[in-house]
């Protein structure tokens, strides 16, 4: 007898479950129920569609070969029935049936196996005027079409399923993005690429809360250099307008807006599961085992509606992630077909494009690690992403976090114009394997000048962290040094860069002695005074520390990251 498999949700994890299950079980009766119009679309590509990088709507639903992933595609190729514009409203677990509602009314679907792939739902800020037209989230294709219309000068909503292509958006349009997380940053870039003025309003002290502050600040400075206005520690009070949104009020300021994009986060869409009596966890996600099975053996849950386990902290976690959604769908399909498989958990890997910058992280941040009881040590290491003399070499600022006692890697973060994602991918692999920084430092990674330095960025960073753990380098973060400067502490802030570097840009309060001249000037330095050395990236500053300590200086530290990672104002010298 054919098994009836009903899958609720048709965006990412649901179609993946259906496709994998069909390959394993040619006889199963598979039905996908999707509330919206579009199925199996690339939701993570929506900002790039708004910005014109992805030029046509059909590319969002196309296979690599160009076929449209629509209900007809699933029926003809996979023999899977897809019901769009159909909402699942209730699960009757005792009778093994799902109540669905469409334009024709309400009816029941029987199931032998039910898969919940209801995804995540975007949050809207509780603001006066949030219900006005031209206030959007960026969650569905329809949202992207509405934003494109608004930024191009159109008024009103885009019709469902109707493509819009705007080659020449109206100049001086304004987009206000409420929320400075991943989607907020990507939406700001998209608006700027449309020729619009973009403003990000973030209530936290920083954008991109996935990053530690000093790295997030570097991204913020880069956005500002690209023309995006970023307001941190700011709260939107209201959205004003008559027939549509026209402005956002922040403090005493009224910021004009042709489109307001709410990017304040998403939450697991687990209401249907909760109403059916299935367990949800502290994050709001559906609780499942490693095979994606709920407490009801006939019901699985996959994708963003589920709760994950963080492999480093061991705690429940929610992270909306298209890659994980597809992996979970495959695991569930394997389990339904009788092929044992497991989804072990996540390490919280995430990446974001901000114009020509990349921002990425994996594992724990510094504050997270300390709050969880780890004796965390960190290092901040900027370096070019390939051999420095190879054309096109670009900087990556890499931060590693490790536990002092076990020396195990706990997390990694990277920002910059260079290739950051592959370094974070290496770190994610090391985290899953439970590697120490000593093991990371000796990984056998590829090397050729077009791809990396002889010691890749992550290996160089691991070695710097080993030096700190072994007491060979005494590092201070830029934030710690800035606090010392602001407090008026009596220390020597020593710049060991070359004269041309110093002439181009300097940091406030610094004394300049090039590294090449330092040995000859040791007698001029105060031995009882603390010295904090830095250079462009603080590799030469480490040499300065070793030189000073060998000469009997005992109060010496390195400002990690040097000028490249200094997240505050710099003093530009006159030409």
Beta strands, then each sheet from edge to edge (+ up, - down):
strand 1: 4-8
strand 2: 29-33
strand 3: 81-83
strand 4: 87-92
strand 5: 97-102
strand 6: 105-110
strand 7: 113-116
strand 8: 120-122
strand 9: 135-136
strand 10: 174-178
strand 11: 197-202
strand 12: 229-232
strand 13: 236-240
strand 14: 247-250
strand 15: 253-256
strand 16: 259-262
strand 17: 266-268
strand 18: 299-301
strand 19: 308-309
strand 20: 316-317
strand 21: 350-354
strand 22: 357-363
strand 23: 376-384
strand 24: 395-403
strand 25: 409-416
strand 26: 475-476
strand 27: 491-495
strand 28: 505-506
strand 29: 510-512
strand 30: 530-534
strand 31: 556-559
strand 32: 571-572
sheet 1: 3+ 2+ 1+ 7+ 18+
sheet 2: 4+ 5- 6+
sheet 3: 8+ 17-
sheet 4: 9+ 16+ 10+ 11+ 12+
sheet 5: 13+ 14- 15+
sheet 6: 19+ 20-
sheet 7: 21+ 22- 25+ 24- 23+
sheet 8: 26+ 31+ 30+ 27+ 29+
sheet 9: 28+ 32-
end
